[in-house]
Amino acid sequence: MPSLLRILLATPLLGSLAAAQVTTDSIVIGGPGSQSSELFDDPGLLGDGLTEASAVYVFTLDVGAATLELEVTNTSPVVPGVQNPLLTDVYFNLPAAITGVTLTSQSAIAGVPPVYAFTFDADRTDGVGNLRADGFGAFSVELSDTGNIEGTIANPDADTYTVPAAQLSISPVTFSFSLTGTLTGLTASDILTEFSHIPPGSRPSIAVAKFQAGGVAGASAYINEGDPCPSAGAVETLGAGCGGLLSATPVFPGGYTTIRYEGDTPMAVMMLRWSRTAGTSFIFNGCPIFLRRPSNLAGMFVTDFNGDHEVSMLVRNTHDCGEQLILQAFVYNPTRPPLFAEISNGLRLTLGN
């Protein structure tokens, strides 16, 4: 194997740390950058195009006890004398390692006790029994008031609702769950890296709330946490390559990028590799290599009869907004493997919205 491959394929030995047993993390629904099922975005508005709605979800995961607690607070902006939106449905996702969930209790700090119906979908990607949130994809968990506006989650600071406050669940409202599955190493933050499955819809989201009976007109909408990144994604070409052109579309964490390779070697095996940020470029057989060592395998493909290949690839949401990823493609010589016939230019992807 050439020395270049030994360098690129090298895998560092990683140590491990025991995860904390109890962890907490939170996410804001609505506000700047959020999106609405009614297409009034940034911030997400109800169907009247005027009324803002928002909430905070706080997740507490206890790995030792195999429990999850979700605290939901309706924080919709208060306009005196105007109906404050009520939070009727809650959607969020769970890591695949959690294979079973049971709702064990639900309570409010005031008003009537909540009686939300709970549904769990262990595989939100299979198209079976999907928990859909109107354009925001399929989710793992749905908590729904089942259409009865009484007993829904209300903002404790509001002065006006569509029904008397005594008939509502005044937030924060707490839902408790028991879990089954392989929980070792999981944290509450892992929940907030899980996006809804697309399709259905076109707006992948970590969490969504449905709000109803808000504003003068009693409007409603589903609203998400907003764009994963505040800034636009970018793609920069590095170098000229040797025999092939690599390009990609901008992408955000948890989204898909379309990667296209245009070369001159038909029906050949192509290796696509990536690294976090660029390394110090070096020359191999007259071609610049931009990957940081060690790099990672993104995939193995076969060029078409023109020597080209196009693929849509998921950028996992374990990456952060603003993070830079480097891509480079290597096409094997069909007659002299494992030597390369072509090495592409490099790409620097800056993750954004």
C-alpha positions in Angstrom: 0.0 0.0 0.0 1.5 3.4 -0.9 2.7 5.6 1.9 -0.1 8.1 1.2 -2.8 5.5 1.9 -1.0 4.5 5.1 -1.1 8.1 6.2 -4.7 8.7 5.2 -6.1 5.5 6.6 -4.3 5.8 10.0 -6.8 5.7 12.9 -6.0 7.4 16.2 -6.5 5.4 19.4 -9.1 7.2 21.5 -9.5 6.9 25.2 -12.9 7.0 26.8 -14.4 8.8 29.8 -17.3 7.6 31.9 -20.4 9.7 31.2 -22.1 11.5 34.0 -25.2 9.6 35.3 -27.5 12.7 35.3 -27.2 15.4 32.6 -29.4 18.3 31.6 -29.8 20.4 28.4 -32.4 22.7 27.0 -33.7 24.0 23.7 -35.7 27.1 22.8 -38.8 26.8 20.5 -39.6 29.9 18.5 -37.8 33.3 18.6 -35.1 34.5 16.1 -34.5 32.1 13.2 -37.5 29.8 14.1 -39.8 28.6 11.4 -43.6 28.2 11.2 -45.8 25.7 9.5 -47.8 28.7 8.3 -44.5 30.0 6.5 -44.2 33.1 8.7 -40.6 32.6 9.7 -37.8 34.3 11.7 -39.4 34.4 14.1 -42.0 31.7 13.6 -45.5 33.2 13.8 -49.0 31.8 14.1 -51.3 31.7 11.1 -52.4 35.3 11.5 -48.9 36.4 10.6 -48.7 38.6 13.7 -48.6 36.5 16.8 -45.4 35.1 18.2 -45.3 31.9 20.2 -42.4 30.3 22.0 -41.4 27.7 24.6 -38.4 26.2 26.4 -37.9 22.4 26.7 -35.5 21.2 29.4 -34.3 17.6 29.2 -32.9 15.8 32.3 -31.5 12.3 31.5 -30.7 9.9 34.3 -28.8 7.0 32.8 -28.4 5.1 36.1 -32.2 5.2 36.8 -33.1 4.9 33.0 -35.4 7.9 33.2 -36.0 11.1 31.2 -37.7 14.2 32.5 -39.0 16.9 30.2 -40.0 20.3 31.6 -42.0 22.4 29.2 -42.5 26.1 29.8 -44.8 28.2 27.5 -42.9 31.5 27.1 -45.0 33.0 24.3 -44.7 36.9 24.4 -47.5 38.5 26.4 -49.7 41.2 24.8 -52.1 42.5 27.5 -55.7 41.7 26.8 -54.9 39.5 23.8 -55.2 35.7 23.9 -51.8 34.1 24.6 -51.1 31.0 22.6 -51.6 27.6 24.3 -49.1 24.8 23.7 -51.1 21.8 22.6 -48.5 19.3 21.1 -44.8 18.5 21.9 -42.4 16.8 19.4 -38.8 15.8 19.9 -36.4 13.0 18.9 -34.4 10.4 20.8 -31.2 8.5 19.9 -31.6 5.1 18.3 -30.0 3.5 21.4 -33.2 4.2 23.3 -35.6 1.5 22.1 -38.5 1.8 24.5 -40.2 4.8 26.3 -43.1 4.8 28.7 -44.7 8.0 30.1 -44.9 7.5 33.8 -46.3 10.9 35.1 -47.2 14.4 34.0 -47.9 17.5 36.3 -48.2 21.3 36.2 -47.3 23.9 38.8 -50.9 25.2 38.8 -54.3 24.9 37.2 -55.6 21.5 36.1 -53.3 18.4 35.8 -52.2 17.8 32.2 -53.6 14.7 30.5 -51.5 14.5 27.3 -51.6 11.4 25.1 -48.1 10.0 24.5 -46.8 8.1 21.4 -43.3 6.8 20.8 -41.9 5.7 17.4 -38.7 3.7 17.8 -37.8 4.1 14.1 -38.9 7.5 12.7 -37.2 6.6 9.4 -39.3 3.6 8.4 -42.4 5.4 7.1 -44.6 3.3 9.5 -46.7 5.2 12.0 -44.7 8.4 11.6 -45.3 11.1 14.2 -45.6 14.1 11.8 -45.4 17.8 12.6 -46.8 19.5 9.6 -43.8 20.1 7.3 -41.1 19.5 10.0 -40.6 15.8 9.4 -41.2 12.6 11.5 -40.3 12.5 15.2 -39.6 10.0 17.9 -42.0 11.4 20.5 -45.4 13.1 20.4 -47.3 14.5 23.4 -50.7 15.7 22.4 -53.8 17.2 24.1 -55.9 15.1 21.6 -57.9 18.2 20.5 -59.2 19.3 23.9 -58.0 22.9 24.4 -58.7 22.7 28.2 -55.7 21.3 30.2 -53.2 22.5 27.6 -49.9 24.2 28.5 -50.2 27.9 29.3 -47.8 30.8 29.9 -47.9 31.6 33.7 -47.3 35.3 32.9 -50.2 35.8 30.5 -53.4 37.6 31.5 -55.7 36.4 28.8 -56.4 32.9 27.3 -59.2 31.5 25.1 -60.5 29.7 28.2 -60.2 30.6 31.9 -56.8 30.0 33.5 -58.3 27.6 36.0 -59.0 25.2 33.1 -55.4 25.2 31.8 -52.2 23.5 32.9 -50.0 26.4 34.0 -46.4 25.8 33.0 -43.8 24.6 33.7 -45.3 21.2 33.0 -43.2 18.2 33.7 -43.4 14.9 31.9 -41.5 11.9 33.3 -40.5 8.8 31.2 -38.9 5.4 31.9 -36.5 4.2 29.2 -35.1 1.0 27.9 -32.2 0.4 25.6 -28.4 0.9 25.7 -28.1 4.1 27.7 -24.5 3.9 28.7 -22.6 7.0 27.5 -25.7 9.0 26.5 -26.3 12.5 27.8 -29.2 14.9 27.6 -27.2 16.8 24.9 -27.4 13.8 22.6 -31.2 14.3 22.4 -30.5 17.8 21.0 -28.4 16.4 18.1 -31.3 14.3 16.8 -33.2 15.8 13.8 -36.6 14.7 12.5 -36.6 12.5 9.5 -37.3 14.1 6.1 -39.5 13.3 4.2 -42.2 13.9 5.2 -41.8 17.7 5.0 -38.7 19.7 4.1 -37.6 21.3 7.4 -35.5 19.0 9.6 -35.9 20.0 13.2 -34.7 18.9 16.6 -38.0 19.9 18.4 -41.4 21.4 17.6 -44.4 22.7 19.4 -47.9 23.2 18.2 -49.6 26.4 19.5 -53.3 27.2 19.2 -55.8 29.8 20.1 -53.4 32.7 20.0 -53.9 36.3 19.1 -57.1 38.2 18.3 -58.1 35.6 15.7 -57.3 32.6 17.8 -54.6 31.4 15.3 -52.4 28.3 15.4 -49.2 26.9 14.0 -46.4 24.4 14.4 -43.1 26.1 15.3 -39.6 24.7 15.5 -36.3 25.7 17.2 -35.3 27.5 14.0 -32.3 27.1 11.8 -29.5 25.0 13.3 -27.0 27.7 12.2 -27.4 31.5 12.1 -25.0 31.9 9.2 -25.0 30.6 5.7 -23.0 27.6 4.7 -20.1 28.0 2.3 -17.9 25.8 0.0 -14.4 26.8 -1.0 -12.3 25.0 -3.6 -8.7 24.2 -2.5 -6.1 23.8 -5.3 -6.6 22.5 -8.8 -6.3 18.7 -8.3 -4.9 16.2 -10.7 -7.4 14.9 -13.2 -10.7 15.4 -11.5 -13.0 18.2 -10.3 -14.8 17.9 -6.9 -17.7 20.1 -6.0 -20.4 20.2 -3.3 -23.5 22.2 -2.2 -23.5 24.1 1.1 -24.9 22.2 4.1 -25.8 22.6 7.8 -25.3 20.0 10.6 -27.8 17.2 10.1 -28.5 18.2 6.5 -27.5 16.7 3.1 -24.9 17.9 0.7 -24.8 16.9 -3.0 -21.2 16.0 -3.9 -20.2 15.7 -7.6 -17.0 14.4 -9.0 -16.1 15.0 -12.7 -13.2 12.9 -13.9 -11.9 11.0 -16.9 -11.6 7.5 -15.6 -14.8 5.5 -16.3 -16.0 2.6 -14.2 -13.3 3.1 -11.6 -13.4 2.9 -7.8 -13.4 6.3 -6.2 -12.6 6.9 -2.5 -14.0 10.0 -0.8 -12.2 11.1 2.4 -12.8 13.9 4.9 -11.1 15.6 7.8 -11.9 18.3 10.3 -10.2 21.5 9.1 -7.3 21.4 6.7 -3.9 20.0 7.5 -0.6 21.3 6.2 -0.9 20.5 2.5 1.8 18.2 1.0 2.6 16.9 -2.4 2.1 13.3 -3.4 3.0 12.3 -7.0 2.8 15.9 -8.0 -0.7 16.4 -6.5 -1.5 18.5 -3.4 -3.2 16.7 -0.5 -5.3 19.0 1.7 -6.7 16.5 4.3 -5.5 16.6 7.9 -3.9 13.4 9.0 -5.4 11.1 10.0 -8.4 11.5 7.7 -11.8 9.6 7.6 -13.5 7.5 4.9 -16.7 9.1 3.7 -17.5 6.4 1.2 -16.4 4.2 -1.7 -18.1 4.7 -5.1 -17.7 3.7 -8.8 -17.5 6.4 -11.5 -19.9 6.2 -14.4 -19.1 5.7 -18.1 -18.0 9.3 -18.3 -15.7 9.0 -15.2 -18.2 11.0 -13.1 -20.1 10.4 -9.9 -22.7 12.3 -7.9 -24.0 11.4 -4.4 -26.1 13.0 -1.7 -24.5 12.6 1.7 -25.6 13.3 5.3 -23.4 15.6 7.4 -24.1 14.2 10.8 -25.4 16.6 13.4 -22.5 15.8 15.8 -20.7 18.6 13.8 -21.2 22.2 14.9 -22.3 25.4 13.2 -19.3 27.1 11.7 -17.2 24.0 11.7 -15.1 23.4 8.6 -14.8 20.0 6.9 -12.3 19.1 4.2 -13.2 16.7 1.3 -10.9 15.1 -1.3 -11.5 12.3 -3.8 -9.1 9.6 -5.0 -9.8 7.5 -8.1 -8.0 4.2 -8.3 -6.2 3.2 -11.5 -8.3 0.3 -12.8 -5.3 -1.5 -14.3 -2.8 -0.8 -11.5 -4.6 -0.8 -8.1 -3.9 0.4 -5.4 -2.3 3.3 -7.4 -4.4 6.4 -8.1 -5.3 7.5 -11.6 -6.8 10.8 -10.4 -6.7 12.9 -7.3 -9.3 15.8 -7.0 -9.0 19.3 -5.7 -9.9 19.8 -2.1 -13.1 21.3 -0.7 -13.5 23.3 2.5 -17.2 23.1 3.7 -18.1 25.6 6.3 -21.3 24.4 8.0 -24.2 26.9 8.1 -27.9 27.1 7.4 
